[in-house]
Every structure is written in structure tokens, then in C-alpha cells.
Amino acid sequence: MYKALLKPLLFQLDAEQAHHFVFDNLKRGLRVPGMAALLRQLYDFEHPGLMREVFGLTFRNPVGLAAGFDKNGELTDELATLGFGFVEIGTVTPRAQPGNAAPRLFRLPADEALINRMGFNNDGAAVVAQRLRQRRSGIIIGGNIGKNKDTPNEHAAADYVACFEALYGVVDYFVVNVSSPNTPNLRALQEKEPLIRLLQQVQERNLAKAKPKPLLLKIAPDLTDGQLDDILLIARETNLSGLVATNTTISRAGLTTPAGAVTGMGAGGLSGRPLRQRATEVIRYLHRRSEGSLPIIGVGGIASAADALEKLAAGAALVQLYTGFIYEGPALVKHINQALVRGQQG
């Protein structure tokens, strides 16, 4: 239904307009009596074999929605009806900010990809936290946190700590995002020394709590093997619970979309099918080098059940969708979970 009817209409709209259209109508539609039950019947798939215990949390299934889709925690109840095992909100910053100037989200249909330079547009940590306090579903929520655009890198840790404190009571795990290409100089925080300092400060607050939350780090796909080795050392030194691999890429290699059109879209992170192979390579490398000791959430280029199974076979404990969800629709979640069960039974 999505690919035959809704997707052609949405793809006639500007990409960001289509995003808001889906948001508004999903919220409005689920106020109709019986609609939530209908969506669960269409898209949800329950099976005891799908449950996963990862970094101390019990996931009803291993398929989540990546950060960037529900930045402000507005749709967690609605998304729970579409079969996801968890939803990662954000990226959230301490203060609200509008993000970069539009247009800032572009489709590459020939590549089943997106380019975005949203720039951490969000309502701010306090508003997001209050919204999450009012949610009704029990779906696991991850809090993806970042720094404000105007915060210098030398003061970045204070922004991450502020987000951690604001969201601590309303999310189940945290993801430190230093890998978005859309906030100036943010990726410099992936370097070894500044990253250790930042993570230590957040972890210090976390471990002071009566019930510390799992703390993960989201990394870029553009890191070298040497940098990935540093990430593993940092993860051990700062007692991280896991990694999210990977964020969007700044590479434009191997695209089918004409180069002139891609250049015209400008800077930003590329996601979707072109990222699939590299994201899987990063997952496999991290899993092998850590000897499976560090749980990985695999994300990047998952557009089919086979893509998700590839990530899991490479060593991911859980997977997340974003661009594939936009191109394939909510049935993708069900297809992945059904394929997992068939694999267990076969």
C-alpha cells in the first residue's frame, strides 16, 4: 500500500515537507478509533524468538528506528504501532535550535539515498524531556545527544552532560553523537583525546546515578581502521555499553545520480543504499577486533530483510532503519522480523 499509493504522492513533495506531512497525518490518523489496532495488524509482528537482551535492556525485536526521524520525541507512541522494537530520538541539544537553512534534505531516487544537512534542528532537551514524560507506550527509547552549533568544542562536554541530565529519567539508553557532518567542527570531537575527555565527563554523571543508563557512541563510516581501533580503546577506557555504526557519510563515490545533480544538492551526510557495504565493513571490523565484547547497533543502507540479516551476520546485535524506511515503508520492519524468525526455524 505504501509503495503503490502513498510513496508516489509523498515523493512529489519537497523531502522535508513530505516528512512533516507524514508526521502530522500519522498523529492525526491514530486519533481515529481502531486505527492503532489496524496498523498493528498490518505492520507489527510478534514472536518470542525476536526478543534480544542487549546492554541490560530487553528489546521485543532487534529492529529500531534510527535517530533523525523523530528528532523531538513527538511520535514514539505512533511509531510503536508500526512494529519497531525501539526508537532513537534526537539528536537533541541543550537549547532549541532551528538547524541549517532549507532546503536541507534531498532525495536521490536512483540510488535510494538521501542527503541531509539538517544541523541538529530540535526543540531543546527540556521540551523533549517533558514530551517523553507524557508518552503512553512502553517502547524502548534511545536518547541521541549532541552539542549546540554555537558551543565551542572546548565546551562541548557541558552540552552533552546537560542533555544527559535533562533526558536521564525519560530514555532507556543514550547515544553520544560526535559524527554528524552537519554541525561545524563536530567530527573533530571523534579524535582520541577530546573524545575521551567528553565521554569521561558524561560517564562520570551516569555512574553517579543510582541506576546508570547504557551509554553508546555513534561513529562515522569515514573513519580509517586505525581510527576504529582508537574507538575501541576509548570504548574500553570509558566503559561504554556499545557503539552505533554508522552515521551518514561525506563520500559521494559510486552514485548513479548524475554528478552535477549531486553537486547541486551541496554539503551534507549521505544515507541509504550506497552506505550499505561500508557500514557493514565497519561493523564486521569492530566486532572482530573487539572479539564480540562490545554490542553494536548496525545502521546504514538497510533497505531489505537481506540487508538487515547481513548487518546481524557481521556482528550487529540490533539494527536501525532510516532511509530504507522512507523508501520501502513500514512493511520493511515486518519483513525483517519475519525473515529472522524463518531463519531460526529453518
KEKE-3310 file (N, C-alpha, C; in steps of 0.2 Angstrom, whole numbers, plus 5000, padded with zeros to 4 digits):
npx = (5004:5009:5021:5014:5004:5005:5019:5022:5014:5020:5033:5032:5032:5042:5056:5058:5045:5037:5041:5036:5022:5019:5022:5012:5000:5001:5000:4987:4979:4980:4972:4960:4947:4952:4962:4975:4975:4973:4984:4994:4990:4993:5007:5014:5024:5024:5035:5042:5055:5061:5065:5078:5092:5101:5115:5109:5096:5079:5074:5060:5060:5074:5074:5075:5071:5081:5090:5086:5074:5063:5065:5062:5055:5041:5033:5033:5024:5016:5024:5027:5017:5020:5028:5041:5056:5062:5065:5075:5077:5081:5094:5096:5099:5106:5099:5085:5086:5086:5092:5100:5099:5085:5083:5087:5086:5087:5082:5089:5083:5087:5097:5092:5093:5098:5102:5107:5107:5103:5107:5105:5092:5080:5069:5075:5082:5075:5061:5059:5061:5050:5040:5042:5039:5025:5022:5014:5016:5026:5038:5055:5066:5079:5091:5098:5111:5118:5129:5125:5126:5133:5141:5157:5170:5178:5170:5161:5158:5150:5138:5134:5133:5123:5112:5111:5108:5095:5087:5088:5079:5069:5073:5079:5092:5107:5115:5130:5133:5145:5147:5140:5140:5135:5136:5147:5164:5161:5165:5178:5178:5179:5192:5205:5209:5201:5188:5189:5190:5177:5168:5171:5167:5153:5150:5154:5144:5134:5137:5136:5123:5109:5104:5113:5113:5113:5127:5131:5141:5140:5147:5156:5156:5167:5179:5196:5204:5213:5208:5196:5201:5206:5194:5189:5198:5195:5182:5183:5191:5182:5171:5160:5144:5141:5142:5136:5135:5133:5135:5129:5138:5151:5156:5154:5155:5153:5139:5124:5116:5117:5132:5132:5120:5121:5131:5124:5115:5123:5133:5132:5126:5127:5115:5107:5106:5119:5127:5127:5137:5149:5145:5143:5155:5162:5155:5158:5172:5174:5167:5175:5188:5185:5182:5169:5164:5158:5143:5135:5125:5118:5118:5114:5111:5101:5089:5081:5076:5086:5097:5097:5099:5112:5119:5117:5124:5136:5140:5132:5121:5109:5098:5095:5084:5082:5083:5080:5067:5060:5060:5055:5045:5034:5031:5044:5049:5042:5045:5058:5058:5050:5059:5069:5064:5060:5073:5077:5069:5072)
npy = (4994:5006:5008:5008:5017:5028:5033:5037:5049:5056:5058:5068:5079:5092:5085:5087:5093:5082:5074:5081:5081:5067:5065:5074:5068:5055:5056:5062:5052:5042:5046:5042:5030:5013:5014:5012:4999:4993:4997:4990:4977:4977:4979:4975:4962:4949:4938:4926:4923:4934:4942:4951:4953:4966:4976:4976:4979:4974:4970:4969:4966:4966:4977:4994:5011:5024:5038:5055:5054:5055:5068:5075:5068:5066:5056:5044:5035:5033:5027:5015:5007:5003:4992:4993:4988:4997:5015:5028:5044:5061:5070:5078:5094:5105:5118:5124:5124:5130:5123:5121:5131:5129:5124:5107:5094:5081:5070:5055:5047:5037:5031:5026:5034:5047:5064:5074:5089:5094:5099:5097:5102:5105:5104:5107:5101:5101:5103:5092:5082:5084:5081:5067:5062:5061:5051:5036:5022:5008:5006:5004:5018:5027:5040:5052:5062:5079:5093:5111:5122:5134:5131:5131:5118:5116:5117:5108:5096:5100:5103:5090:5084:5091:5088:5075:5075:5081:5072:5060:5053:5049:5042:5026:5022:5030:5039:5046:5058:5062:5062:5067:5076:5088:5099:5112:5107:5097:5084:5084:5081:5067:5063:5056:5061:5072:5065:5056:5064:5070:5059:5054:5063:5063:5050:5050:5057:5049:5036:5041:5040:5031:5021:5018:5022:5013:5018:5024:5026:5035:5033:5038:5032:5035:5033:5028:5012:5012:5023:5017:5007:5015:5020:5008:5007:5018:5016:5005:5011:5021:5014:5011:5006:5001:5003:5013:5010:5014:5032:5045:5047:5057:5054:5053:5043:5032:5034:5033:5044:5058:5067:5081:5085:5080:5088:5100:5098:5101:5102:5089:5074:5058:5045:5029:5016:5017:5017:5005:4994:4999:5002:4990:4984:4991:4987:4974:4974:4981:4972:4960:4964:4968:4956:4952:4958:4970:4977:4981:4993:4991:5001:5009:5009:4999:4992:4981:4964:4956:4964:4968:4956:4954:4964:4959:4947:4951:4955:4964:4968:4973:4982:4997:5007:5020:5028:5018:5015:5026:5024:5011:5009:5006:4992:4986:4984:4973:4963:4961:4956:4945:4937:4935:4926:4915:4911:4906:4896:4888)
npz = (5000:5004:4995:4983:4983:4993:4993:4980:4980:4991:4986:4977:4984:4992:5001:5015:5017:5015:5025:5036:5033:5034:5048:5053:5049:5053:5067:5068:5062:5070:5080:5077:5081:5083:5073:5077:5081:5068:5061:5069:5066:5052:5052:5063:5070:5081:5090:5101:5098:5093:5103:5112:5122:5126:5131:5144:5143:5138:5122:5112:5099:5086:5078:5075:5075:5068:5074:5070:5063:5071:5079:5090:5099:5096:5091:5097:5102:5091:5082:5089:5085:5073:5073:5077:5087:5095:5097:5092:5098:5093:5085:5100:5108:5121:5121:5111:5093:5076:5066:5050:5036:5025:5007:5014:5014:5004:4990:4982:4971:4961:4968:4979:4991:5002:5005:5018:5027:5040:5053:5067:5071:5083:5097:5109:5125:5137:5133:5125:5134:5143:5134:5132:5144:5144:5136:5131:5127:5130:5123:5120:5122:5114:5118:5108:5109:5107:5104:5105:5090:5092:5102:5107:5103:5114:5125:5123:5131:5142:5136:5132:5144:5150:5142:5145:5158:5157:5150:5157:5165:5156:5145:5139:5135:5130:5117:5112:5100:5090:5077:5066:5050:5049:5058:5061:5064:5072:5070:5074:5087:5087:5088:5097:5110:5114:5113:5123:5134:5134:5134:5147:5155:5154:5157:5170:5176:5174:5180:5193:5196:5203:5196:5183:5165:5149:5139:5124:5109:5094:5078:5063:5046:5039:5045:5047:5048:5058:5066:5070:5078:5088:5093:5099:5109:5116:5120:5129:5139:5144:5148:5139:5134:5121:5103:5090:5073:5057:5056:5044:5028:5021:5009:4991:4982:4969:4965:4956:4953:4943:4943:4943:4947:4960:4965:4965:4976:4987:5002:5015:5024:5017:5016:5015:5002:4996:5006:5012:5011:5016:5029:5034:5033:5043:5054:5054:5056:5068:5077:5075:5080:5093:5098:5099:5111:5113:5111:5096:5087:5072:5058:5042:5026:5025:5017:5014:5020:5018:5019:5032:5039:5034:5041:5054:5054:5052:5064:5071:5085:5086:5074:5065:5056:5043:5030:5022:5028:5023:5009:5007:5016:5030:5030:5029:5042:5047:5037:5040:5053:5051:5042:5051:5060:5051:5048:5060:5062:5051)
capx = (5000:5014:5024:5010:4999:5007:5025:5022:5012:5025:5039:5030:5033:5049:5058:5056:5038:5034:5042:5031:5016:5019:5021:5005:4994:5001:4997:4980:4976:4980:4967:4954:4946:4953:4967:4981:4974:4974:4992:4997:4988:4996:5014:5018:5025:5027:5037:5046:5062:5064:5067:5085:5094:5107:5117:5105:5089:5076:5071:5054:5063:5080:5073:5074:5071:5087:5090:5085:5067:5059:5070:5059:5051:5034:5029:5035:5018:5013:5029:5027:5011:5022:5032:5048:5057:5064:5065:5080:5075:5086:5099:5094:5104:5103:5095:5082:5090:5082:5096:5103:5094:5082:5082:5092:5085:5087:5082:5092:5079:5091:5102:5088:5098:5096:5107:5104:5112:5098:5110:5103:5086:5076:5066:5079:5082:5069:5055:5059:5060:5043:5035:5043:5036:5018:5021:5009:5018:5032:5043:5062:5068:5086:5092:5104:5113:5124:5130:5123:5130:5137:5145:5164:5172:5182:5165:5156:5156:5145:5132:5132:5131:5116:5107:5111:5104:5088:5084:5090:5073:5064:5075:5082:5099:5110:5120:5133:5133:5150:5149:5136:5144:5131:5137:5154:5169:5159:5168:5184:5177:5180:5199:5205:5210:5194:5183:5190:5188:5170:5164:5173:5163:5146:5150:5155:5137:5130:5139:5134:5116:5108:5103:5116:5110:5118:5130:5134:5144:5139:5153:5156:5158:5173:5185:5201:5205:5217:5204:5192:5205:5206:5187:5188:5202:5191:5176:5185:5193:5177:5166:5154:5140:5141:5143:5131:5139:5137:5131:5130:5145:5153:5158:5149:5158:5149:5132:5121:5113:5122:5137:5130:5114:5123:5134:5119:5112:5128:5136:5128:5128:5123:5112:5104:5109:5126:5131:5126:5143:5154:5143:5144:5163:5164:5153:5162:5179:5173:5165:5181:5193:5183:5180:5161:5163:5155:5137:5134:5119:5120:5113:5117:5109:5096:5083:5078:5077:5093:5102:5097:5102:5119:5122:5117:5129:5143:5141:5127:5116:5102:5099:5091:5082:5080:5082:5076:5060:5057:5059:5052:5039:5034:5032:5051:5051:5039:5048:5065:5057:5048:5065:5073:5060:5061:5080:5078:5065:5075)
capy = (5000:5012:5010:5009:5023:5034:5035:5042:5056:5060:5060:5074:5085:5093:5080:5089:5094:5076:5072:5084:5078:5060:5066:5076:5063:5049:5058:5063:5046:5037:5048:5038:5024:5007:5015:5009:4992:4991:4997:4984:4971:4977:4980:4973:4955:4947:4931:4926:4922:4940:4946:4952:4956:4969:4981:4976:4980:4968:4973:4965:4964:4970:4982:5000:5017:5027:5045:5059:5054:5058:5072:5079:5063:5068:5051:5037:5031:5031:5023:5009:5003:5000:4986:4994:4986:5003:5021:5033:5051:5066:5072:5083:5098:5108:5123:5123:5127:5129:5119:5124:5134:5125:5116:5104:5087:5079:5063:5053:5040:5032:5027:5025:5038:5054:5069:5079:5094:5097:5103:5096:5106:5102:5109:5108:5095:5102:5102:5085:5078:5085:5077:5060:5060:5060:5045:5030:5016:5006:5005:5007:5024:5029:5047:5053:5069:5082:5100:5116:5124:5139:5129:5129:5111:5115:5117:5103:5091:5103:5102:5083:5082:5095:5084:5068:5076:5083:5066:5054:5050:5048:5037:5020:5022:5036:5039:5052:5059:5067:5060:5071:5080:5094:5104:5113:5105:5092:5077:5084:5078:5060:5062:5052:5064:5076:5061:5053:5069:5071:5053:5053:5068:5061:5044:5052:5059:5042:5031:5043:5039:5025:5016:5021:5020:5011:5024:5022:5031:5034:5034:5039:5027:5038:5033:5023:5006:5015:5027:5012:5004:5020:5020:5003:5008:5023:5012:5001:5016:5025:5009:5012:5000:4999:5008:5014:5010:5021:5038:5046:5048:5063:5052:5053:5039:5026:5036:5033:5050:5062:5071:5088:5085:5079:5094:5105:5097:5104:5098:5085:5067:5053:5039:5024:5010:5017:5016:4998:4990:5002:5002:4983:4983:4994:4983:4967:4976:4982:4965:4956:4967:4968:4949:4952:4960:4977:4977:4986:4994:4992:5006:5011:5006:4993:4993:4974:4959:4953:4969:4968:4950:4955:4968:4955:4942:4954:4956:4969:4965:4976:4986:5003:5010:5027:5030:5012:5016:5031:5022:5005:5010:5002:4985:4984:4981:4967:4959:4959:4952:4938:4934:4932:4920:4910:4909:4902:4889:4884)
capz = (5000:5005:4989:4977:4984:4997:4992:4974:4982:4995:4983:4973:4989:4994:5005:5021:5018:5015:5032:5041:5031:5037:5055:5055:5047:5057:5073:5067:5060:5076:5085:5075:5085:5079:5068:5080:5080:5061:5060:5072:5062:5046:5052:5069:5070:5087:5091:5106:5095:5091:5109:5112:5128:5124:5136:5150:5141:5134:5116:5109:5092:5086:5073:5078:5070:5069:5076:5064:5060:5077:5082:5096:5103:5095:5088:5099:5103:5085:5079:5092:5082:5066:5074:5079:5094:5099:5093:5095:5096:5093:5090:5105:5110:5127:5119:5105:5088:5070:5061:5044:5031:5020:5008:5018:5014:4997:4988:4976:4970:4958:4972:4985:4996:5005:5008:5023:5032:5044:5058:5074:5072:5088:5102:5115:5129:5142:5129:5123:5140:5145:5129:5133:5151:5143:5131:5134:5125:5134:5118:5122:5119:5115:5118:5104:5111:5104:5106:5101:5085:5094:5108:5105:5105:5121:5130:5121:5136:5146:5132:5132:5151:5151:5138:5148:5164:5156:5147:5160:5168:5151:5140:5141:5134:5127:5111:5111:5093:5088:5070:5061:5046:5048:5063:5060:5068:5077:5069:5077:5093:5087:5089:5103:5117:5115:5114:5130:5139:5133:5137:5154:5159:5153:5161:5177:5179:5173:5185:5199:5197:5207:5190:5176:5159:5144:5136:5117:5104:5086:5074:5056:5042:5035:5049:5045:5053:5064:5070:5073:5084:5094:5096:5103:5115:5120:5122:5135:5144:5146:5150:5135:5133:5115:5098:5084:5067:5057:5054:5037:5025:5017:5002:4986:4977:4966:4965:4950:4951:4939:4947:4943:4952:4967:4967:4966:4982:4992:5008:5020:5025:5013:5019:5010:4999:4994:5013:5015:5011:5021:5036:5036:5034:5049:5059:5054:5059:5076:5080:5075:5084:5100:5099:5101:5118:5113:5107:5090:5083:5065:5054:5036:5019:5026:5013:5014:5025:5017:5021:5040:5040:5033:5047:5060:5052:5053:5071:5075:5090:5084:5068:5064:5049:5042:5023:5020:5030:5019:5003:5007:5020:5037:5030:5030:5049:5047:5033:5043:5058:5048:5040:5056:5063:5047:5049:5066:5061:5045)
cpx = (5004:5017:5020:5006:5002:5014:5025:5019:5017:5031:5038:5031:5040:5050:5056:5049:5035:5035:5037:5024:5014:5018:5014:5000:4995:4998:4990:4976:4975:4975:4960:4953:4948:4959:4974:4981:4975:4981:4996:4996:4992:5004:5018:5018:5028:5029:5042:5054:5065:5067:5075:5087:5101:5108:5112:5098:5086:5072:5066:5056:5069:5080:5071:5074:5077:5086:5089:5078:5063:5063:5068:5055:5043:5030:5031:5030:5016:5018:5029:5022:5014:5027:5039:5049:5060:5065:5071:5078:5081:5089:5096:5100:5101:5098:5092:5086:5086:5086:5098:5097:5091:5083:5088:5091:5084:5086:5086:5089:5083:5096:5098:5092:5095:5102:5104:5109:5107:5101:5107:5097:5082:5074:5069:5077:5076:5062:5054:5058:5053:5038:5036:5039:5028:5017:5017:5012:5025:5038:5050:5064:5076:5086:5098:5105:5118:5125:5127:5128:5135:5141:5152:5166:5175:5176:5159:5153:5150:5138:5129:5129:5124:5111:5106:5106:5096:5084:5084:5084:5068:5066:5078:5089:5101:5115:5123:5135:5139:5152:5145:5141:5141:5132:5145:5158:5167:5163:5175:5184:5178:5187:5200:5205:5203:5188:5183:5187:5180:5166:5165:5168:5155:5146:5151:5148:5133:5131:5137:5127:5115:5107:5107:5113:5115:5120:5133:5137:5142:5144:5151:5158:5165:5179:5189:5201:5208:5213:5198:5195:5205:5199:5186:5192:5198:5185:5177:5187:5188:5171:5160:5151:5140:5142:5137:5135:5134:5132:5131:5137:5145:5155:5152:5151:5152:5141:5130:5118:5119:5126:5135:5124:5116:5127:5130:5116:5117:5130:5130:5130:5124:5121:5109:5108:5117:5130:5131:5133:5148:5152:5144:5151:5165:5161:5157:5169:5179:5171:5171:5186:5191:5181:5173:5160:5159:5149:5137:5127:5121:5115:5117:5115:5105:5090:5079:5079:5084:5098:5103:5101:5110:5122:5122:5123:5136:5145:5137:5123:5109:5104:5094:5090:5081:5078:5078:5069:5057:5055:5055:5045:5039:5033:5039:5052:5048:5043:5055:5063:5054:5054:5069:5070:5061:5068:5081:5075:5068:5082)
cpy = (5006:5014:5011:5015:5029:5037:5039:5049:5060:5062:5066:5080:5086:5088:5081:5091:5087:5073:5075:5082:5071:5061:5068:5071:5057:5050:5059:5057:5042:5040:5045:5032:5018:5008:5011:5002:4989:4992:4992:4978:4971:4976:4977:4965:4953:4940:4931:4925:4928:4944:4946:4955:4959:4975:4982:4978:4974:4972:4967:4962:4968:4975:4989:5006:5022:5035:5049:5059:5057:5062:5074:5074:5064:5061:5044:5033:5028:5026:5016:5004:5000:4995:4987:4991:4992:5009:5025:5040:5055:5066:5078:5087:5102:5113:5122:5127:5126:5124:5124:5127:5129:5128:5113:5096:5085:5072:5061:5046:5035:5028:5025:5028:5045:5058:5074:5083:5098:5101:5103:5101:5102:5107:5110:5102:5095:5100:5095:5080:5078:5081:5070:5058:5059:5055:5040:5023:5014:5004:5008:5013:5026:5037:5049:5061:5072:5089:5105:5119:5129:5138:5127:5122:5111:5115:5112:5098:5094:5102:5095:5081:5085:5091:5077:5069:5077:5076:5060:5050:5048:5044:5031:5019:5029:5035:5046:5053:5064:5066:5063:5076:5087:5100:5105:5111:5099:5086:5078:5081:5070:5058:5060:5056:5068:5071:5057:5057:5069:5065:5052:5057:5066:5054:5045:5053:5053:5038:5034:5042:5032:5019:5019:5018:5018:5018:5022:5028:5030:5037:5035:5033:5029:5037:5027:5017:5008:5019:5022:5009:5009:5021:5014:5004:5013:5020:5008:5006:5020:5021:5010:5005:4997:5005:5008:5015:5009:5026:5039:5047:5054:5061:5052:5048:5034:5028:5035:5040:5055:5067:5078:5089:5084:5085:5099:5104:5100:5099:5094:5078:5063:5047:5035:5019:5011:5016:5009:4994:4993:5001:4994:4981:4986:4990:4977:4969:4977:4976:4961:4958:4967:4961:4948:4954:4967:4977:4983:4986:4995:4996:5008:5007:5000:4995:4986:4970:4957:4958:4969:4962:4950:4959:4963:4949:4945:4956:4961:4965:4967:4980:4992:5005:5017:5028:5024:5012:5021:5028:5015:5005:5005:4995:4982:4981:4974:4962:4956:4954:4945:4934:4931:4926:4914:4907:4905:4896:4885:4881)
cpz = (5000:4998:4983:4977:4987:4995:4985:4976:4986:4991:4978:4977:4990:5000:5012:5022:5018:5022:5037:5039:5034:5044:5057:5054:5051:5064:5073:5066:5066:5082:5083:5078:5080:5074:5071:5080:5073:5059:5063:5068:5055:5046:5057:5068:5077:5087:5096:5104:5093:5097:5109:5119:5126:5129:5142:5149:5137:5128:5113:5102:5091:5080:5076:5073:5072:5071:5070:5062:5065:5081:5089:5100:5102:5093:5091:5100:5096:5081:5082:5089:5075:5067:5076:5086:5098:5094:5097:5093:5096:5086:5094:5107:5116:5125:5112:5099:5081:5065:5055:5040:5026:5013:5011:5018:5007:4995:4982:4974:4966:4962:4979:4991:4997:5006:5012:5026:5036:5050:5065:5075:5077:5093:5108:5120:5134:5139:5127:5129:5143:5141:5131:5140:5150:5138:5135:5133:5129:5129:5121:5118:5120:5114:5114:5106:5108:5107:5102:5096:5087:5100:5105:5107:5112:5126:5128:5126:5140:5142:5133:5139:5152:5148:5142:5155:5163:5154:5151:5163:5162:5145:5143:5140:5130:5122:5111:5103:5092:5080:5064:5057:5046:5053:5063:5066:5073:5076:5072:5084:5093:5088:5096:5110:5118:5117:5121:5135:5140:5136:5144:5158:5159:5158:5168:5180:5179:5179:5192:5201:5200:5201:5184:5170:5154:5140:5130:5114:5097:5082:5067:5052:5038:5039:5046:5050:5059:5069:5073:5079:5090:5097:5100:5110:5120:5123:5129:5140:5147:5148:5146:5135:5126:5110:5093:5078:5061:5056:5047:5035:5021:5010:4997:4980:4975:4966:4957:4948:4948:4944:4948:4948:4959:4970:4969:4973:4988:4997:5011:5020:5020:5016:5013:5007:4998:5001:5015:5016:5016:5028:5038:5037:5041:5055:5060:5058:5066:5080:5081:5080:5091:5102:5102:5108:5118:5108:5102:5088:5076:5061:5048:5030:5020:5022:5011:5020:5025:5020:5029:5042:5039:5039:5053:5060:5053:5060:5075:5079:5088:5078:5068:5057:5049:5035:5020:5022:5026:5012:5002:5011:5026:5036:5030:5037:5049:5043:5036:5049:5056:5046:5045:5059:5058:5047:5055:5065:5056:5047)
residu = (MET:TYR:LYS:ALA:LEU:LEU:LYS:PRO:LEU:LEU:PHE:GLN:LEU:ASP:ALA:GLU:GLN:ALA:HIS:HIS:PHE:VAL:PHE:ASP:ASN:LEU:LYS:ARG:GLY:LEU:ARG:VAL:PRO:GLY:MET:ALA:ALA:LEU:LEU:ARG:GLN:LEU:TYR:ASP:PHE:GLU:HIS:PRO:GLY:LEU:MET:ARG:GLU:VAL:PHE:GLY:LEU:THR:PHE:ARG:ASN:PRO:VAL:GLY:LEU:ALA:ALA:GLY:PHE:ASP:LYS:ASN:GLY:GLU:LEU:THR:ASP:GLU:LEU:ALA:THR:LEU:GLY:PHE:GLY:PHE:VAL:GLU:ILE:GLY:THR:VAL:THR:PRO:ARG:ALA:GLN:PRO:GLY:ASN:ALA:ALA:PRO:ARG:LEU:PHE:ARG:LEU:PRO:ALA:ASP:GLU:ALA:LEU:ILE:ASN:ARG:MET:GLY:PHE:ASN:ASN:ASP:GLY:ALA:ALA:VAL:VAL:ALA:GLN:ARG:LEU:ARG:GLN:ARG:ARG:SER:GLY:ILE:ILE:ILE:GLY:GLY:ASN:ILE:GLY:LYS:ASN:LYS:ASP:THR:PRO:ASN:GLU:HIS:ALA:ALA:ALA:ASP:TYR:VAL:ALA:CYS:PHE:GLU:ALA:LEU:TYR:GLY:VAL:VAL:ASP:TYR:PHE:VAL:VAL:ASN:VAL:SER:SER:PRO:ASN:THR:PRO:ASN:LEU:ARG:ALA:LEU:GLN:GLU:LYS:GLU:PRO:LEU:ILE:ARG:LEU:LEU:GLN:GLN:VAL:GLN:GLU:ARG:ASN:LEU:ALA:LYS:ALA:LYS:PRO:LYS:PRO:LEU:LEU:LEU:LYS:ILE:ALA:PRO:ASP:LEU:THR:ASP:GLY:GLN:LEU:ASP:ASP:ILE:LEU:LEU:ILE:ALA:ARG:GLU:THR:ASN:LEU:SER:GLY:LEU:VAL:ALA:THR:ASN:THR:THR:ILE:SER:ARG:ALA:GLY:LEU:THR:THR:PRO:ALA:GLY:ALA:VAL:THR:GLY:MET:GLY:ALA:GLY:GLY:LEU:SER:GLY:ARG:PRO:LEU:ARG:GLN:ARG:ALA:THR:GLU:VAL:ILE:ARG:TYR:LEU:HIS:ARG:ARG:SER:GLU:GLY:SER:LEU:PRO:ILE:ILE:GLY:VAL:GLY:GLY:ILE:ALA:SER:ALA:ALA:ASP:ALA:LEU:GLU:LYS:LEU:ALA:ALA:GLY:ALA:ALA:LEU:VAL:GLN:LEU:TYR:THR:GLY:PHE:ILE:TYR:GLU:GLY:PRO:ALA:LEU:VAL:LYS:HIS:ILE:ASN:GLN:ALA:LEU:VAL:ARG:GLY:GLN:GLN:GLY)
# end
